Amino acid sequence: MRGEPSCPKCGGRVRAPGLFADSWQCDVHGSVYPLQPVIPPSVEALGVVVHRAHVPVWMPWPLPVGWLFTGVAYAGDDRSGGRATAVACSGPGPLGGIGELLLVAEELGVGLGARFAGIDGPDPGSGGMSIDKPPQVKVLAAGRPTPLWHVTDAPHDRAVFAGEARGLWLWAIVWPEQSGLLMYDELILTDLRDAGAEVDLLPFGALTPRLLG
């Protein structure tokens, strides 16, 4: 488990702001919002991310039957606040076995969603998302019907969908690829910044290694 901030785009080391730069710096990607160290899922860990986030913290709510919350991460620092969030959950897959879902909300260019999606990024348009065609799935995000398009250039071990909600990118990344059928059930997504005491009712599981990759 990493104990220091990293680049949201590549996972590499970053340098803190200093004399020659007023932002976090990656040797490959330049100025970035740092991905903060991921800690095991808990009400406290989720509360930290929710409190600092300037973007939604999306969670399927209610969770699909048998599913658990398995981690949360954010990119940003004390000065900038969270400019990207990632929430993970897992449970029984539609076709058997265990499925995992990662929901990412981020500002343009942060690159966290593209990293987890396995595409070059930084945004979903570079991964073969054809918004000139009808969306493949729809979710209800904070009460609004939200279309998501299939990102076709992602690795074959996962299904990736992306769109826009509340003026920001929304990514849904599902492992394994066949568990992407979950997205066709019109999931209801809640921004946990609006959830209040309901957060205390979340069922917790072990930290997913997906957030550490």
N, C-alpha and C positions, 0 to 999 in steps of 0.2 A: 504494500500500500504506500503510495507516495506521500511524503511529508512536506513537500514544498510546491509552490505554484508551477504550472507548466503551460506550454503553448496550447491554446484550444484547437489549433489547426493541425498540429503534428505531434503533440505530446512532448516536444523537446523542452530543454531547459530555457528559462527566461531570466532576464536581468531586471531587477527592480529599478524604478525611477531613480535618477541620480544627477550628478553634475552635468552630464552631456545629453540627457534625455528626460523628459517629464512624464514618460509613459513606460510601461513594461515592454521589453524588447526581446524578440526571438531572433536568433542569428539568421534564420531562413525567411521568416515572414515579417520581420520588422516590428512595428508597433502593434501590440495585441492587448486584448483583455485577458488576463491570466486565468486559467482554469485552476480553481482552488482545490486543495487536497480533499479527496473523497473520504468520508468517515462512515462507519456502519450506520444503517438506517435507524432512526429514532425520532420521536416527537421533537426532541431538542434540535437535532440536525436539520429536520425539515423546517422548524421554526426560524433557524438562522437564515436559510435560503429565502424563505417567504418574506422575512423582514427586510432583506437587502435587495430583493429583486425589483428591477424596473421593468421587467417583462413578465408575462404570465408564468405561473408554475402549474402546468397542466397535469391533471390526474383523471383517469377514468373514474367517474363517481356516479352511481355505485360501481365498485370494482366487479368485473365478471366473477361468477361463482367460483370459489376456490382460489382466487388470485390474491397475491400479497404484494405490498409495497416493498421494493428491494433496493432502493437507493435514490439519492438525489445529489446533484452537483450544480455548480454555477461558475460562470466566467465573469470576472470583474474583481474589483478590490474595494477597500473601505472608502476610497474617494469616488470611484465611478459607480459603485453599486453593481448589482447583478445585471449584466447585459445579455446573458444567455443562461437558460436553466435547462436541466435534463432530469426527468423523473423516470425511474425504472420500476416495472412491476412484472410479476411472472405468475404462471399458473397453468392449469390443464390446457393444452392446445386443442384447437377444433378437431384435429384429426388424430388425437392421442399424443402422448408424450408431454413434455414441458415446453410451453411457449414463453417468450420474453418480449415485452414491449417497452420501448424507450421513446418518450415524448420530449421533444426539444422545442423550446421557444427562444428566438434570438433576434437581435437586430441585424440589419443587413451587413454582411461582410465579416461577422464574428468568426464563422467557420466551424463552430462546434458540431452542428448538425451534420455537415458534410463529412467531418472526421468520423463520426459514429456510423454514418451511412456507407462509408468506404469509397467515397468519390473524391475527385480532386478539389471541388468546391471553388470558392468558399460558400456559394449559394446553390440552391437546388437546380436552377436553370442550366448549370454546367453538367448536370448528370442525366440529360436526356428527358427532362420533364416537358411534355408537349401541352402547354396550356391553351393552344389553339384547338385542342380536341376536348370532348366532354370528359369531366373528371371520372376516375375509376371508382372512388368511394366518397362518402360524405360523413362527417361527424357533426355533432351538435356541440359547439364550443361556446361556453358561457351563454347558452340559450340561442345562439345563432347558427343556422345551417352553414356548414363550412366545407367547401369542396376540397378534396385532396387528389393530386395526380400521382400516378406511379412514376418513380424515378428509375428509368430502365437501365442505367449504366452501373447500378450498384452490384456488388458481388452476389453470386448465386446462392450464398448461404443465408440471405436475409431478404425480406421484402421492405421496400422503402417507399413511403408516400410523403408528399409535401404540398403545402399550400400556404395560405395567408389567413391569420386570425388576429383581430385587434391591431391591424396594421403592421404585423410582424410575421416572420417566418414561423410556421408550425411544421415540424417533422414528426412522422410516426415511423419508427424502425422496428421491425418484427423479426425475431429469430425463432425457429428456422423459417425458411422462405414459405413453406406450406402453411405456417400459422398466420400468414398474412390474411387468410380467410376471416380472421377475427375482425378485420377492419370493415368488412362488408355488413356487419351487424349494426351500423350506425351508432357507434359509441357516443356516450354522453361525457363530455369533458368539462371539468370544473377547474377554474382558476383558484388554486388554494389560497391565494391572497384574499379571496372573498369567502373562504369556507368557515372561518372562525373556529369555534370549539369542536366542530365536526372532525378536524384533523386528529383529535385525540382518539377517534374511533377507528383509525386506519389499522388494518392487520399488517404486522411487520414480518418480513422474512429475512434471510441472510443476505448480506451485501452481494449484489451481482458483480462478477468480474467484467461485465461489459463496460462499466463506468471507469474501469482502471486501464482499459486498452488504449 
